[in-house]
Amino acid sequence: MKPFLAVILIISLSSTMADQPCMLNSHQSEGNGPIAGNYLVYSQPYDLSYAGYAVMIYGDDGGWVCDDFVLDDNYYVDEIYIWMMWTTEQASMMNLVISEDDIGDWDPNTNIDVWSETVPCTNTFTGDNNWGFDIYETHCIISADAYPELTAGVHYYFEVQADIGVNYAMLFSDNLVGDYCWFDYNGSGSYTRSDIVFGAGMDMFFDFWGEPVSALESATWSSIKTLF
């Protein structure tokens, strides 16, 4: 079982946004765009107008935050965007996990991990600020020998930890699509749903980029045929 980190504080806007329409607009920072030729595999993209919550987490306690997703095709994922608010030191590496809800109970505590990696990241200031903190786009590029292959229709969870010590990171999250983020808020080693911890449904802002498995396999086969 991987280590977990305690969530100790939630900051929320005074007004609820639950009844507002969901307008998802991708926000890749200039000069920090996705790899040429990549597809947008899955998106819960950052939008300042839906920035309703931020959760303070401690790196030394070793914990995680997670949110679920389902893909409409089989993909290799080789880069990931998340959005953060750093209060002191910025992480240069992120610990990332993708786990599968293999028994269909919508509970990440019973999942099986299908991929995990510590991935280098670049933090780019978005130009936005909330609650007195600057908001950064954190762009993680996965090495070619480690990127995950994900299957259409499978219920996955994306799990995130900033790979830093005592310095804080605020994981940026909001209620976007009507389900829940999960947190280990007391270092117990188990996830608790956001509405139980904080009384609110929350979602992470995150984008996956990569290539369809069929496209990459076709390109590889074409390269092999040129050898004969």
C-alpha positions as CSV (number, residue, x, y, z in Angstrom):
1,M,0.0,0.0,0.0
2,K,1.5,3.3,-1.0
3,P,2.0,6.0,1.7
4,F,-0.6,8.8,2.2
5,L,-0.5,12.4,3.1
6,A,-2.9,14.3,5.4
7,V,-5.1,17.0,4.0
8,I,-5.3,19.7,6.7
9,L,-7.1,22.7,5.3
10,I,-9.8,23.5,2.7
11,I,-10.3,27.0,1.3
12,S,-13.6,27.7,-0.4
13,L,-15.4,30.5,-2.1
14,S,-18.2,32.1,-0.1
15,S,-20.7,31.5,-2.8
16,T,-21.5,28.1,-4.3
17,M,-21.1,27.4,-8.0
18,A,-23.1,24.1,-8.0
19,D,-26.0,25.6,-10.1
20,Q,-23.8,27.3,-12.7
21,P,-23.3,25.7,-16.1
22,C,-20.1,23.8,-16.6
23,M,-17.9,25.6,-19.2
24,L,-14.7,23.8,-19.7
25,N,-12.0,25.7,-21.5
26,S,-8.5,24.3,-22.0
27,H,-5.7,26.6,-20.6
28,Q,-2.3,25.4,-21.7
29,S,0.2,28.2,-21.0
30,E,2.1,29.8,-23.8
31,G,5.4,28.0,-24.4
32,N,4.3,25.0,-22.4
33,G,1.9,23.3,-24.8
34,P,1.5,19.6,-25.5
35,I,3.9,17.5,-27.6
36,A,3.4,18.0,-31.3
37,G,1.1,15.3,-32.7
38,N,-0.5,14.4,-29.4
39,Y,-4.2,14.0,-28.9
40,L,-6.2,15.4,-26.0
41,V,-7.0,12.0,-24.3
42,Y,-9.2,13.3,-21.4
43,S,-9.9,16.7,-20.0
44,Q,-11.2,18.4,-16.9
45,P,-9.4,21.6,-17.8
46,Y,-8.6,24.5,-15.6
47,D,-11.0,27.4,-15.6
48,L,-10.6,30.2,-13.1
49,S,-14.3,30.9,-12.9
50,Y,-14.8,27.4,-11.5
51,A,-11.9,27.6,-9.0
52,G,-14.1,26.9,-6.0
53,Y,-11.7,25.0,-3.7
54,A,-8.1,24.4,-2.9
55,V,-6.8,21.8,-0.4
56,M,-3.6,22.3,1.7
57,I,-1.5,19.2,1.8
58,Y,1.8,18.4,3.5
59,G,4.5,16.7,1.5
60,D,6.3,15.0,4.4
61,D,3.2,13.1,5.4
62,G,3.3,11.2,2.1
63,G,-0.4,11.4,1.1
64,W,-2.5,11.6,-2.0
65,V,-5.5,13.1,-3.7
66,C,-7.4,11.3,-6.5
67,D,-10.2,11.7,-9.0
68,D,-11.9,9.3,-11.5
69,F,-12.1,9.2,-15.3
70,V,-13.2,6.9,-18.2
71,L,-11.7,7.1,-21.7
72,D,-13.6,6.6,-25.0
73,D,-10.7,4.9,-26.8
74,N,-7.5,3.0,-26.0
75,Y,-4.7,5.5,-25.4
76,Y,-1.0,5.8,-24.5
77,V,-0.7,8.8,-22.1
78,D,2.7,10.6,-22.2
79,E,1.9,14.0,-20.7
80,I,-0.4,15.3,-18.0
81,Y,-1.4,18.8,-16.9
82,I,-2.6,19.7,-13.5
83,W,-3.1,23.1,-11.8
84,M,-1.5,24.0,-8.5
85,M,-1.1,26.8,-6.0
86,W,2.3,26.6,-4.4
87,T,2.7,28.5,-1.1
88,T,6.5,28.1,-0.8
89,E,8.8,25.7,-2.7
90,Q,7.5,24.4,-6.1
91,A,7.9,20.7,-6.7
92,S,10.1,19.6,-9.7
93,M,8.7,16.1,-9.6
94,M,5.2,14.7,-9.1
95,N,4.3,11.2,-7.9
96,L,1.5,10.0,-10.1
97,V,-0.6,6.8,-10.0
98,I,-3.4,5.4,-12.1
99,S,-5.5,2.7,-10.5
100,E,-8.4,0.7,-11.7
101,D,-11.8,0.3,-10.1
102,D,-11.7,-3.5,-10.8
103,I,-14.7,-4.5,-8.7
104,G,-16.9,-1.5,-9.7
105,D,-17.6,-0.1,-6.3
106,W,-16.5,3.5,-7.1
107,D,-14.2,3.4,-4.1
108,P,-10.4,4.0,-4.8
109,N,-9.5,2.2,-1.5
110,T,-10.3,-1.2,-3.2
111,N,-8.6,-0.3,-6.5
112,I,-5.6,-2.1,-8.2
113,D,-2.7,0.1,-9.3
114,V,-2.1,-0.3,-13.0
115,W,0.6,2.4,-13.4
116,S,2.8,4.5,-11.1
117,E,5.7,6.8,-11.8
118,T,7.6,9.8,-10.4
119,V,7.5,12.3,-13.2
120,P,9.4,15.6,-13.8
121,C,7.3,18.6,-14.0
122,T,7.4,22.2,-15.2
123,N,5.4,24.9,-13.3
124,T,4.2,27.8,-15.4
125,F,2.4,30.8,-13.9
126,T,-1.0,31.1,-15.5
127,G,-1.4,34.8,-14.7
128,D,-4.2,34.0,-12.4
129,N,-4.5,34.5,-8.6
130,N,-7.0,33.3,-6.1
131,W,-7.1,33.7,-2.3
132,G,-3.8,35.6,-2.5
133,F,-1.9,32.7,-4.2
134,D,-0.6,32.5,-7.8
135,I,-2.0,29.6,-9.8
136,Y,0.4,27.5,-11.8
137,E,0.0,25.0,-14.6
138,T,2.1,21.9,-13.7
139,H,3.1,20.0,-16.9
140,C,4.3,16.4,-16.4
141,I,6.0,14.6,-19.3
142,I,6.2,10.8,-18.9
143,S,9.3,9.0,-20.3
144,A,8.7,6.7,-23.3
145,D,9.5,3.5,-21.4
146,A,7.0,4.3,-18.6
147,Y,3.9,5.8,-20.1
148,P,0.6,4.1,-19.3
149,E,-1.6,2.2,-21.8
150,L,-5.2,2.8,-20.8
151,T,-8.3,1.0,-22.1
152,A,-11.6,2.5,-23.2
153,G,-14.6,2.1,-20.9
154,V,-12.5,1.2,-17.8
155,H,-13.3,3.2,-14.6
156,Y,-9.9,4.6,-13.5
157,Y,-8.7,6.9,-10.7
158,F,-5.8,9.4,-11.2
159,E,-3.9,9.8,-8.0
160,V,-1.5,12.7,-7.3
161,Q,1.2,13.7,-4.8
162,A,3.7,16.6,-4.9
163,D,7.2,15.1,-4.4
164,I,8.4,17.7,-1.9
165,G,9.1,17.8,1.8
166,V,7.7,20.1,4.5
167,N,6.9,22.8,2.0
168,Y,3.2,23.1,1.3
169,A,1.3,22.6,-2.0
170,M,-2.3,23.5,-2.5
171,L,-3.9,21.0,-4.9
172,F,-6.3,22.9,-7.1
173,S,-9.7,21.3,-7.4
174,D,-13.3,22.1,-8.0
175,N,-16.8,20.7,-8.5
176,L,-16.8,20.3,-12.3
177,V,-18.7,17.2,-13.4
178,G,-20.8,16.3,-10.4
179,D,-18.8,13.5,-8.8
180,Y,-16.1,13.5,-6.2
181,C,-12.4,13.8,-5.4
182,W,-11.1,11.6,-2.7
183,F,-8.6,12.6,0.0
184,D,-6.6,11.0,2.8
185,Y,-7.1,13.8,5.2
186,N,-5.6,12.4,8.4
187,G,-2.7,10.2,7.2
188,S,-4.6,7.0,7.9
189,G,-3.7,5.3,4.6
190,S,-7.2,5.3,3.2
191,Y,-9.2,7.7,0.9
192,T,-12.3,9.6,2.1
193,R,-14.7,11.2,-0.4
194,S,-14.7,15.0,-0.6
195,D,-18.3,15.5,0.4
196,I,-17.7,13.5,3.6
197,V,-14.6,15.4,4.5
198,F,-15.6,18.9,3.4
199,G,-19.3,18.8,2.6
200,A,-18.7,19.5,-1.1
201,G,-18.4,17.5,-4.3
202,M,-15.1,18.4,-5.9
203,D,-13.1,17.5,-9.0
204,M,-9.5,18.0,-9.9
205,F,-8.5,20.0,-13.0
206,F,-6.4,17.7,-15.1
207,D,-5.7,17.0,-18.8
208,F,-4.2,13.8,-20.3
209,W,-2.5,14.0,-23.7
210,G,-1.1,11.1,-25.8
211,E,-1.8,8.9,-28.8
212,P,-4.4,6.3,-29.6
213,V,-3.0,2.8,-29.2
214,S,-4.1,1.9,-32.8
215,A,-2.3,4.9,-34.3
216,L,1.0,4.2,-32.5
217,E,0.9,0.5,-33.4
218,S,0.3,1.4,-37.1
219,A,3.1,3.8,-37.1
220,T,5.5,1.3,-35.5
221,W,4.5,-1.4,-38.0
222,S,5.1,1.0,-40.9
223,S,8.6,1.6,-39.6
224,I,9.3,-2.1,-39.3
225,K,8.1,-2.7,-42.9
226,T,10.7,-0.2,-44.3
227,L,13.4,-2.5,-43.0
228,F,12.5,-5.2,-45.5
